[in-house]
């Protein structure tokens, strides 16, 4: 989708400036137990009641072939409601997937773009997958995906501070949190391949 530019959020981010509050989390990523790269997640408070979230994953691995993958997610919330979000997956120099969602000014609904397909999302979004790195879910919860523009179901597991997230295709992610409500580990599968994201310099529960 050539019309969809990464700069649509970056320009807002640079133009608004910080209020001086920010968090940064760095995760080591492994595939089938082998280290392949890292994920950096940030949360920064901007002017005018806006909060900016981003997640940048940079991986290099070999399964069936040598692969270099960079994924970027960005989201801006205003007054605790998603204002706009962007996602791009670039693998071996080629953009494989791109998505954008933007709330129209003064409206409760959003315009969405996924590759070459446009659409609408009708209700305000209060929680999305990027926020899950910084906020432990409730026992029964849901989170909107900046990638698929669908909601994931979330349920508390019997083990302390562990949650299961389920998408509409039945794929599961296991999220673990520390006493401060920060996600310390995420396990998920893509097909038969297991991915593990582990927060650096943090004792696991």
C-alpha positions as YAML, in Angstrom:
chain: A
units: angstrom
residues:
- id: 1
  name: UNK
  ca: [0.00, 0.00, 0.00]
- id: 2
  name: UNK
  ca: [2.17, 2.82, -1.32]
- id: 3
  name: UNK
  ca: [-0.10, 5.56, 0.05]
- id: 4
  name: UNK
  ca: [0.44, 4.35, 3.59]
- id: 5
  name: UNK
  ca: [3.58, 6.05, 4.91]
- id: 6
  name: UNK
  ca: [5.40, 5.29, 8.13]
- id: 7
  name: UNK
  ca: [5.89, 9.01, 8.63]
- id: 8
  name: UNK
  ca: [2.20, 9.59, 9.35]
- id: 9
  name: UNK
  ca: [2.76, 8.92, 13.05]
- id: 10
  name: UNK
  ca: [6.43, 9.81, 13.27]
- id: 11
  name: UNK
  ca: [5.73, 13.36, 12.11]
- id: 12
  name: UNK
  ca: [3.10, 13.78, 14.81]
- id: 13
  name: UNK
  ca: [5.44, 12.26, 17.37]
- id: 14
  name: UNK
  ca: [8.29, 14.63, 16.54]
- id: 15
  name: UNK
  ca: [6.05, 17.66, 16.27]
- id: 16
  name: UNK
  ca: [4.33, 17.27, 19.63]
- id: 17
  name: UNK
  ca: [7.36, 16.79, 21.87]
- id: 18
  name: UNK
  ca: [7.64, 15.13, 25.28]
- id: 19
  name: UNK
  ca: [6.41, 16.08, 28.71]
- id: 20
  name: UNK
  ca: [9.42, 14.34, 30.22]
- id: 21
  name: UNK
  ca: [7.88, 10.97, 31.15]
- id: 22
  name: UNK
  ca: [8.84, 7.83, 29.31]
- id: 23
  name: UNK
  ca: [9.49, 4.10, 29.68]
- id: 24
  name: UNK
  ca: [11.59, 1.77, 27.55]
- id: 25
  name: UNK
  ca: [11.58, -2.02, 27.64]
- id: 26
  name: UNK
  ca: [14.01, -4.26, 25.75]
- id: 27
  name: UNK
  ca: [13.24, -7.91, 25.15]
- id: 28
  name: UNK
  ca: [15.57, -10.63, 23.87]
- id: 29
  name: UNK
  ca: [13.84, -12.72, 21.21]
- id: 30
  name: UNK
  ca: [14.49, -16.40, 20.60]
- id: 31
  name: UNK
  ca: [13.08, -18.83, 18.04]
- id: 32
  name: UNK
  ca: [13.10, -22.51, 18.97]
- id: 33
  name: UNK
  ca: [15.48, -21.63, 21.82]
- id: 34
  name: UNK
  ca: [18.01, -19.76, 19.64]
- id: 35
  name: UNK
  ca: [18.63, -15.99, 20.11]
- id: 36
  name: UNK
  ca: [17.63, -14.11, 16.95]
- id: 37
  name: UNK
  ca: [17.36, -10.42, 17.90]
- id: 38
  name: UNK
  ca: [15.46, -8.04, 20.12]
- id: 39
  name: UNK
  ca: [12.29, -6.03, 20.62]
- id: 40
  name: UNK
  ca: [12.33, -2.47, 21.96]
- id: 41
  name: UNK
  ca: [9.03, -1.15, 23.33]
- id: 42
  name: UNK
  ca: [8.55, 2.47, 24.36]
- id: 43
  name: UNK
  ca: [5.89, 4.56, 26.05]
- id: 44
  name: UNK
  ca: [6.18, 8.36, 26.10]
- id: 45
  name: UNK
  ca: [3.82, 11.04, 27.33]
- id: 46
  name: UNK
  ca: [3.37, 13.85, 24.82]
- id: 47
  name: UNK
  ca: [1.73, 17.24, 25.00]
- id: 48
  name: UNK
  ca: [-2.05, 17.74, 24.99]
- id: 49
  name: UNK
  ca: [-2.88, 14.54, 26.87]
- id: 50
  name: UNK
  ca: [-1.41, 12.23, 24.22]
- id: 51
  name: UNK
  ca: [0.57, 9.05, 24.93]
- id: 52
  name: UNK
  ca: [2.80, 7.47, 22.27]
- id: 53
  name: UNK
  ca: [3.57, 3.73, 22.18]
- id: 54
  name: UNK
  ca: [5.95, 1.93, 19.83]
- id: 55
  name: UNK
  ca: [7.43, -1.54, 19.36]
- id: 56
  name: UNK
  ca: [10.38, -2.16, 17.06]
- id: 57
  name: UNK
  ca: [11.42, -5.78, 16.48]
- id: 58
  name: UNK
  ca: [14.65, -6.53, 14.61]
- id: 59
  name: UNK
  ca: [15.38, -10.21, 13.92]
- id: 60
  name: UNK
  ca: [17.84, -12.23, 11.87]
- id: 61
  name: UNK
  ca: [17.40, -15.99, 11.70]
- id: 62
  name: UNK
  ca: [17.46, -19.06, 9.46]
- id: 63
  name: UNK
  ca: [14.66, -21.61, 9.42]
- id: 64
  name: UNK
  ca: [14.02, -22.57, 5.82]
- id: 65
  name: UNK
  ca: [16.15, -19.69, 4.52]
- id: 66
  name: UNK
  ca: [18.16, -16.77, 5.83]
- id: 67
  name: UNK
  ca: [15.70, -14.10, 6.97]
- id: 68
  name: UNK
  ca: [16.01, -10.51, 8.16]
- id: 69
  name: UNK
  ca: [12.79, -9.14, 9.59]
- id: 70
  name: UNK
  ca: [11.94, -5.70, 10.94]
- id: 71
  name: UNK
  ca: [8.48, -5.00, 12.38]
- id: 72
  name: UNK
  ca: [7.28, -1.63, 13.62]
- id: 73
  name: UNK
  ca: [4.10, -0.87, 15.57]
- id: 74
  name: UNK
  ca: [3.11, 2.62, 16.69]
- id: 75
  name: UNK
  ca: [0.04, 3.97, 18.45]
- id: 76
  name: UNK
  ca: [-1.08, 7.32, 19.84]
- id: 77
  name: UNK
  ca: [-3.71, 7.54, 22.57]
- id: 78
  name: UNK
  ca: [-5.54, 10.70, 23.54]
- id: 79
  name: UNK
  ca: [-7.60, 10.83, 26.74]
- id: 80
  name: UNK
  ca: [-7.14, 7.05, 27.11]
- id: 81
  name: UNK
  ca: [-8.65, 6.33, 23.68]
- id: 82
  name: UNK
  ca: [-6.74, 5.17, 20.61]
- id: 83
  name: UNK
  ca: [-6.34, 8.02, 18.14]
- id: 84
  name: UNK
  ca: [-4.27, 6.29, 15.46]
- id: 85
  name: UNK
  ca: [-1.96, 3.33, 14.95]
- id: 86
  name: UNK
  ca: [0.40, 1.97, 12.33]
- id: 87
  name: UNK
  ca: [2.08, -1.39, 11.61]
- id: 88
  name: UNK
  ca: [4.60, -2.52, 9.01]
- id: 89
  name: UNK
  ca: [6.42, -5.83, 8.46]
- id: 90
  name: UNK
  ca: [9.52, -5.65, 6.29]
- id: 91
  name: UNK
  ca: [11.23, -8.97, 5.57]
- id: 92
  name: UNK
  ca: [14.39, -9.32, 3.48]
- id: 93
  name: UNK
  ca: [13.95, -5.76, 2.26]
- id: 94
  name: UNK
  ca: [10.35, -6.22, 1.10]
- id: 95
  name: UNK
  ca: [7.24, -4.87, 2.81]
- id: 96
  name: UNK
  ca: [5.01, -7.88, 3.38]
- id: 97
  name: UNK
  ca: [2.26, -6.31, 5.47]
- id: 98
  name: UNK
  ca: [1.14, -2.81, 6.36]
- id: 99
  name: UNK
  ca: [-1.82, -1.57, 8.38]
- id: 100
  name: UNK
  ca: [-3.17, 1.76, 9.57]
- id: 101
  name: UNK
  ca: [-6.12, 2.86, 11.69]
- id: 102
  name: UNK
  ca: [-7.07, 6.47, 12.31]
- id: 103
  name: UNK
  ca: [-9.94, 7.97, 14.29]
- id: 104
  name: UNK
  ca: [-11.70, 10.70, 12.34]
- id: 105
  name: UNK
  ca: [-11.72, 14.09, 14.00]
- id: 106
  name: UNK
  ca: [-14.72, 14.54, 16.28]
- id: 107
  name: UNK
  ca: [-16.05, 11.04, 15.51]
- id: 108
  name: UNK
  ca: [-16.26, 7.79, 17.47]
- id: 109
  name: UNK
  ca: [-15.37, 5.60, 14.49]
- id: 110
  name: UNK
  ca: [-12.12, 4.90, 12.64]
- id: 111
  name: UNK
  ca: [-10.96, 4.58, 9.05]
- id: 112
  name: UNK
  ca: [-8.81, 1.46, 8.55]
- id: 113
  name: UNK
  ca: [-6.33, 0.32, 5.90]
- id: 114
  name: UNK
  ca: [-4.79, -3.12, 5.56]
- id: 115
  name: UNK
  ca: [-2.52, -3.37, 2.55]
- id: 116
  name: UNK
  ca: [-4.88, -2.46, -0.31]
- id: 117
  name: UNK
  ca: [-8.13, -2.91, 1.63]
- id: 118
  name: UNK
  ca: [-9.89, -0.01, 3.38]
- id: 119
  name: UNK
  ca: [-12.68, -0.27, 5.94]
- id: 120
  name: UNK
  ca: [-14.20, 1.09, 9.14]
- id: 121
  name: UNK
  ca: [-14.14, 0.33, 12.85]
- id: 122
  name: UNK
  ca: [-17.16, 1.70, 14.67]
- id: 123
  name: UNK
  ca: [-16.42, 1.88, 18.42]
- id: 124
  name: UNK
  ca: [-13.74, 3.76, 20.42]
- id: 125
  name: UNK
  ca: [-10.71, 1.59, 21.29]
- id: 126
  name: UNK
  ca: [-9.53, 1.77, 24.90]
- id: 127
  name: UNK
  ca: [-6.94, -1.02, 24.97]
- id: 128
  name: UNK
  ca: [-4.62, -2.46, 22.35]
- id: 129
  name: UNK
  ca: [-1.78, -4.98, 22.20]
- id: 130
  name: UNK
  ca: [0.97, -2.36, 22.60]
- id: 131
  name: UNK
  ca: [-0.41, -1.30, 25.99]
- id: 132
  name: UNK
  ca: [-0.15, -4.89, 27.25]
- id: 133
  name: UNK
  ca: [3.62, -4.53, 27.66]
- id: 134
  name: UNK
  ca: [3.06, -1.84, 30.31]
- id: 135
  name: UNK
  ca: [-0.32, -2.79, 31.82]
- id: 136
  name: UNK
  ca: [-1.25, -6.16, 33.28]
- id: 137
  name: UNK
  ca: [-4.71, -7.21, 32.02]
- id: 138
  name: UNK
  ca: [-7.78, -7.87, 34.14]
- id: 139
  name: UNK
  ca: [-8.83, -11.45, 34.85]
- id: 140
  name: UNK
  ca: [-11.15, -11.28, 31.84]
- id: 141
  name: UNK
  ca: [-10.06, -8.74, 29.28]
- id: 142
  name: UNK
  ca: [-9.54, -8.02, 25.58]
- id: 143
  name: UNK
  ca: [-7.08, -6.04, 23.50]
- id: 144
  name: UNK
  ca: [-7.36, -4.61, 20.00]
- id: 145
  name: UNK
  ca: [-4.61, -5.66, 17.59]
- id: 146
  name: UNK
  ca: [-2.84, -2.86, 15.71]
- id: 147
  name: UNK
  ca: [-1.90, -5.53, 13.15]
- id: 148
  name: UNK
  ca: [-5.15, -7.37, 12.36]
- id: 149
  name: UNK
  ca: [-7.67, -4.72, 13.56]
- id: 150
  name: UNK
  ca: [-9.46, -7.43, 15.55]
- id: 151
  name: UNK
  ca: [-9.82, -8.03, 19.28]
- id: 152
  name: UNK
  ca: [-7.83, -10.66, 21.19]
- id: 153
  name: UNK
  ca: [-9.48, -12.37, 24.17]
- id: 154
  name: UNK
  ca: [-7.44, -12.46, 27.40]
- id: 155
  name: UNK
  ca: [-7.95, -14.74, 30.40]
- id: 156
  name: UNK
  ca: [-6.08, -15.15, 33.69]
- id: 157
  name: UNK
  ca: [-4.26, -18.49, 34.12]
- id: 158
  name: UNK
  ca: [-4.09, -20.34, 37.46]
- id: 159
  name: UNK
  ca: [-0.39, -19.52, 37.83]
- id: 160
  name: UNK
  ca: [0.29, -16.17, 39.44]
- id: 161
  name: UNK
  ca: [0.67, -13.19, 37.06]
- id: 162
  name: UNK
  ca: [0.23, -15.28, 33.89]
- id: 163
  name: UNK
  ca: [-2.38, -14.65, 31.20]
- id: 164
  name: UNK
  ca: [-3.42, -16.32, 27.94]
- id: 165
  name: UNK
  ca: [-4.25, -14.21, 24.92]
- id: 166
  name: UNK
  ca: [-6.28, -15.83, 22.13]
- id: 167
  name: UNK
  ca: [-6.88, -14.44, 18.65]
- id: 168
  name: UNK
  ca: [-9.84, -15.22, 16.39]
- id: 169
  name: UNK
  ca: [-7.88, -18.03, 14.70]
- id: 170
  name: UNK
  ca: [-7.29, -19.83, 18.00]
- id: 171
  name: UNK
  ca: [-3.59, -18.93, 18.24]
- id: 172
  name: UNK
  ca: [-2.37, -18.45, 21.81]
- id: 173
  name: UNK
  ca: [0.14, -16.17, 23.50]
- id: 174
  name: UNK
  ca: [1.18, -16.61, 27.13]
- id: 175
  name: UNK
  ca: [2.04, -13.35, 28.94]
- id: 176
  name: UNK
  ca: [3.87, -13.15, 32.27]
- id: 177
  name: UNK
  ca: [3.97, -10.03, 34.47]
- id: 178
  name: UNK
  ca: [6.00, -8.78, 37.43]
- id: 179
  name: UNK
  ca: [4.70, -7.08, 40.57]
- id: 180
  name: UNK
  ca: [4.79, -3.69, 38.80]
- id: 181
  name: UNK
  ca: [2.43, -4.84, 36.04]
- id: 182
  name: UNK
  ca: [5.18, -4.95, 33.38]
- id: 183
  name: UNK
  ca: [5.22, -7.84, 30.91]
- id: 184
  name: UNK
  ca: [8.41, -9.83, 31.53]
- id: 185
  name: UNK
  ca: [7.88, -12.67, 29.05]
- id: 186
  name: UNK
  ca: [5.70, -13.59, 26.09]
- id: 187
  name: UNK
  ca: [5.54, -17.03, 24.47]
- id: 188
  name: UNK
  ca: [3.69, -17.70, 21.22]
- id: 189
  name: UNK
  ca: [3.78, -19.94, 18.15]
- id: 190
  name: UNK
  ca: [3.63, -19.11, 14.47]
- id: 191
  name: UNK
  ca: [2.71, -22.42, 12.92]
- id: 192
  name: UNK
  ca: [4.96, -25.00, 14.58]
- id: 193
  name: UNK
  ca: [7.67, -22.45, 15.41]
- id: 194
  name: UNK
  ca: [7.95, -21.21, 19.01]
- id: 195
  name: UNK
  ca: [8.89, -17.60, 19.77]
- id: 196
  name: UNK
  ca: [9.92, -16.33, 23.22]
- id: 197
  name: UNK
  ca: [10.29, -12.66, 24.18]
- id: 198
  name: UNK
  ca: [12.07, -12.17, 27.52]
- id: 199
  name: UNK
  ca: [12.61, -8.84, 29.26]
- id: 200
  name: UNK
  ca: [16.28, -8.10, 29.92]
- id: 201
  name: UNK
  ca: [17.72, -7.73, 33.44]
- id: 202
  name: UNK
  ca: [14.54, -8.89, 35.15]
- id: 203
  name: UNK
  ca: [14.12, -11.85, 37.45]
- id: 204
  name: UNK
  ca: [11.34, -14.04, 36.16]
- id: 205
  name: UNK
  ca: [8.52, -15.13, 38.47]
...
